[in-house]
Structures are given as structure tokens and as C-alpha cells.
Amino acid sequence: SADVRSAITSKANEYQDHLTVVVQLEIKPEVALETLKVAKELGATTIFNPAPAPEGWELDSDFYKYADIIIPNETELRSLCKGEESAKTDDEEEMAKTLFARGVSTAVIVTLGARGAMVVSKSGKDDVQTEFVCAPSELPCNAEPVVDTVGAGDSFCGSLSAYLSAGLSLGEAATKACGVAGMSVRKRGAQSS
């Protein structure tokens, strides 16, 4: 906990108004959750990517209340919403909206592969808007074939956080993040850990 706090605090001064912290489940869930808690306490924008979602694993409900933004892909969204009425109809937008009731405060962004992303955002108590975004059409790589999708979600999440930290709006950041993810799938392989 002290190491997590120290790491986030050291960056808080550097990024001031636009500190964004991203966590996912490549690390122990309890460390990811502690990171979200500390980041939220320090006023950072918190982003949670529930990947890789372990089969049959039940997500601690605290993940939702400490996440400003959650970014599941379609499969992860269905897993998170298992048992919800919306999951029975396979309505991705309605499933995304159920995550607000669990505590997500700002947005649910569902990555949709080649279709881009669905940004379901909340401003105010009941004002929920949905926007579909995709990579900017002028990207030269759009005409190239998809070679390997490994790392596309990580590329999306990392670039989204960088664009938000730079002060872009959620819609602009998501559009550009789709572009970065789109570029990442045009070559084979991801960086090894």
C-alpha cells in the first residue's frame, strides 16, 4: 500500500490536473484494487480494464466504485453482466449502463474490435449518452490487413489514458485510441512482458 501510494503521489505533482491511473488484471486483483483506491483518494482519473477476466471469477464490487472509467471488451462485458436482465438480451448498451448502478462514475467504454468502441458516459445523475467511435478515417493503416490482434486492448487503454491526461475530451480520446489500437493490429506480436 505504501509503495502504491508513493508511486502515484510521485506522478500526481507532475500531471497535476490530468493524472490518470490505469489498472488491469495482469497483476494481483488486490493490488489492482488498492491502486484504484489510492488513485481515487489522490484525485486521479481512474481507469479499470477487467482483462484478462479469469473464467468463473467474481469481480469484487469495490472495483466499480473506485473506477471512473471501465473498459471491457464485448466478452468481458458479458462476463461482468452475467445474470443481469440486459445480458439475456445481449444488448451491449444496456449491459454497459448496468455498470453505473454498481458504482462506475463516468464512463463504460466497450471495445468492439474492428467496429471501434462504444462510449457510454454519464454526466449528472440520470444523463447517460452513448457514442460509437472508430479510428480516424484518414489513418493510412486503415487500408492494410489486420495481422495480429494481441495487445490491441492494451494499446487502446494506454493511449486513451495518455490522451485524457493531455486534456482531450472522452470522445476525442476514445477516437484517437481506436486509431492507436488500429495501428497496433497491422503488425505481428506485442511487446513481451
C-alpha positions as CSV (number, residue, x, y, z in Angstrom):
1,S,0.0,0.0,0.0
2,A,2.8,2.4,0.9
3,D,4.6,1.6,-2.4
4,V,1.4,2.1,-4.4
5,R,0.7,5.5,-2.7
6,S,4.4,6.6,-3.2
7,A,4.3,5.7,-6.9
8,I,1.0,7.5,-7.6
9,T,1.9,10.5,-5.4
10,S,5.2,11.0,-7.3
11,K,3.3,11.4,-10.5
12,A,0.5,13.5,-9.1
13,N,2.7,16.6,-8.9
14,E,3.9,16.0,-12.5
15,Y,0.5,15.7,-14.0
16,Q,-1.5,17.9,-11.6
17,D,-5.0,18.3,-13.2
18,H,-4.8,15.4,-15.6
19,L,-3.4,12.5,-13.5
20,T,-4.8,9.3,-14.9
21,V,-4.2,5.8,-13.4
22,V,-4.9,2.6,-15.4
23,V,-5.1,-0.9,-13.9
24,Q,-5.9,-4.3,-15.2
25,L,-5.8,-7.8,-14.0
26,E,-2.4,-8.9,-15.2
27,I,-1.4,-8.1,-11.6
28,K,-2.9,-9.5,-8.5
29,P,-6.5,-8.2,-8.1
30,E,-5.9,-7.0,-4.6
31,V,-3.0,-4.8,-5.9
32,A,-5.1,-3.5,-8.7
33,L,-7.9,-2.6,-6.3
34,E,-5.6,-0.9,-3.9
35,T,-4.1,1.1,-6.8
36,L,-7.6,2.3,-7.8
37,K,-8.4,3.3,-4.2
38,V,-5.2,5.3,-3.7
39,A,-5.5,6.9,-7.1
40,K,-9.1,7.9,-6.4
41,E,-8.1,9.4,-3.0
42,L,-5.5,11.5,-4.7
43,G,-8.0,12.9,-7.2
44,A,-6.7,10.9,-10.2
45,T,-9.0,9.8,-13.0
46,T,-9.1,6.0,-12.5
47,I,-9.5,3.6,-15.4
48,F,-10.1,-0.2,-14.9
49,N,-9.6,-2.7,-17.7
50,P,-11.0,-6.0,-16.4
51,A,-8.6,-8.1,-18.6
52,P,-7.8,-10.8,-18.6
53,A,-11.0,-11.8,-16.9
54,P,-10.4,-15.2,-15.2
55,E,-13.0,-17.8,-16.1
56,G,-15.6,-18.1,-13.3
57,W,-14.1,-15.3,-11.2
58,E,-16.4,-12.9,-9.4
59,L,-15.2,-9.3,-9.5
60,D,-15.0,-7.6,-6.1
61,S,-17.8,-4.9,-6.2
62,D,-15.3,-2.3,-4.9
63,F,-13.6,-2.3,-8.4
64,Y,-16.7,-0.5,-9.7
65,K,-16.9,2.2,-7.1
66,Y,-13.3,3.1,-7.5
67,A,-13.3,3.2,-11.3
68,D,-14.2,6.4,-13.1
69,I,-14.0,4.6,-16.4
70,I,-14.2,0.8,-17.0
71,I,-13.0,-0.6,-20.4
72,P,-14.2,-4.2,-21.0
73,N,-14.3,-5.8,-24.4
74,E,-17.5,-7.5,-25.6
75,T,-16.7,-10.8,-24.0
76,E,-15.6,-9.2,-20.7
77,L,-18.8,-7.1,-20.6
78,R,-21.0,-10.2,-20.9
79,S,-19.0,-11.9,-18.1
80,L,-19.3,-8.8,-15.9
81,C,-23.1,-8.6,-16.5
82,K,-23.8,-12.4,-16.2
83,G,-27.2,-12.7,-14.5
84,E,-28.4,-9.2,-15.4
85,E,-31.6,-8.9,-17.4
86,S,-29.7,-7.0,-20.1
87,A,-27.2,-9.9,-20.6
88,K,-30.1,-12.1,-21.5
89,T,-31.0,-9.9,-24.5
90,D,-27.3,-9.4,-25.4
91,D,-27.9,-5.6,-25.6
92,E,-24.3,-4.2,-25.1
93,E,-25.5,-0.7,-24.4
94,E,-27.9,-1.8,-21.7
95,M,-25.3,-4.1,-20.2
96,A,-22.8,-1.1,-20.1
97,K,-25.4,1.1,-18.4
98,T,-25.9,-1.5,-15.6
99,L,-22.3,-0.9,-14.5
100,F,-23.2,2.7,-13.4
101,A,-25.5,1.2,-10.9
102,R,-22.6,-0.8,-9.5
103,G,-20.6,2.4,-9.0
104,V,-18.7,3.3,-12.2
105,S,-18.9,7.1,-12.1
106,T,-18.0,8.5,-15.5
107,A,-18.0,6.0,-18.5
108,V,-18.1,2.5,-19.7
109,I,-16.2,2.0,-22.9
110,V,-16.7,-1.3,-24.6
111,T,-14.1,-2.1,-27.2
112,L,-15.6,-3.6,-30.3
113,G,-12.7,-4.8,-32.4
114,A,-12.9,-3.6,-36.0
115,R,-16.1,-1.7,-35.1
116,G,-14.3,0.7,-32.8
117,A,-15.7,1.4,-29.4
118,M,-19.0,2.2,-27.7
119,V,-18.6,5.1,-25.2
120,V,-21.4,5.2,-22.7
121,S,-20.9,8.2,-20.5
122,K,-22.7,9.8,-17.6
123,S,-22.9,13.4,-16.8
124,G,-25.2,14.1,-13.9
125,K,-27.3,11.5,-12.1
126,D,-29.5,10.3,-14.9
127,D,-28.0,11.8,-18.1
128,V,-26.4,8.9,-19.9
129,Q,-25.2,9.3,-23.5
130,T,-23.9,6.7,-25.9
131,E,-21.5,7.4,-28.7
132,F,-19.9,5.0,-31.2
133,V,-16.3,5.9,-32.2
134,C,-13.8,4.4,-34.5
135,A,-10.3,5.1,-35.8
136,P,-10.0,8.4,-37.7
137,S,-10.7,7.6,-41.4
138,E,-7.6,9.4,-42.6
139,L,-5.2,6.9,-41.0
140,P,-3.2,5.3,-43.8
141,C,-3.1,1.9,-42.0
142,N,-6.9,1.6,-42.3
143,A,-6.4,0.1,-45.8
144,E,-3.9,-2.5,-44.5
145,P,-4.9,-6.0,-43.4
146,V,-5.2,-6.9,-39.7
147,V,-2.3,-9.2,-38.9
148,D,-2.4,-9.8,-35.1
149,T,-4.9,-8.5,-32.5
150,V,-2.7,-9.3,-29.5
151,G,-2.3,-6.2,-27.5
152,A,-5.0,-4.1,-29.2
153,G,-6.9,-3.7,-26.0
154,D,-3.8,-2.6,-24.1
155,S,-3.0,-0.2,-26.9
156,F,-6.5,1.3,-26.6
157,C,-6.4,1.6,-22.8
158,G,-2.8,3.1,-22.7
159,S,-3.4,5.6,-25.4
160,L,-6.9,6.6,-24.0
161,S,-5.2,7.4,-20.7
162,A,-2.5,9.4,-22.4
163,Y,-5.0,11.4,-24.4
164,L,-7.1,12.1,-21.3
165,S,-4.0,13.1,-19.4
166,A,-3.2,15.5,-22.2
167,G,-6.7,17.1,-21.7
168,L,-8.7,15.7,-24.6
169,S,-12.4,15.1,-24.1
170,L,-13.5,11.5,-23.6
171,G,-14.9,11.2,-27.2
172,E,-11.8,12.6,-28.8
173,A,-9.5,10.4,-26.7
174,A,-11.5,7.3,-27.5
175,T,-11.5,8.1,-31.2
176,K,-7.7,8.5,-31.2
177,A,-7.3,5.4,-29.0
178,C,-9.2,3.4,-31.7
179,G,-6.6,4.7,-34.1
180,V,-3.7,3.6,-32.0
181,A,-5.3,0.2,-31.5
182,G,-6.0,0.0,-35.2
183,M,-2.3,0.7,-36.0
184,S,-1.2,-1.9,-33.4
185,V,-3.0,-4.8,-35.2
186,R,-1.3,-4.2,-38.5
187,K,1.9,-5.9,-37.3
188,R,2.6,-9.2,-35.7
189,G,3.2,-9.5,-31.9
190,A,3.1,-7.4,-28.9
191,Q,5.9,-6.3,-26.7
192,S,6.9,-9.0,-24.3
193,S,6.5,-8.5,-20.5
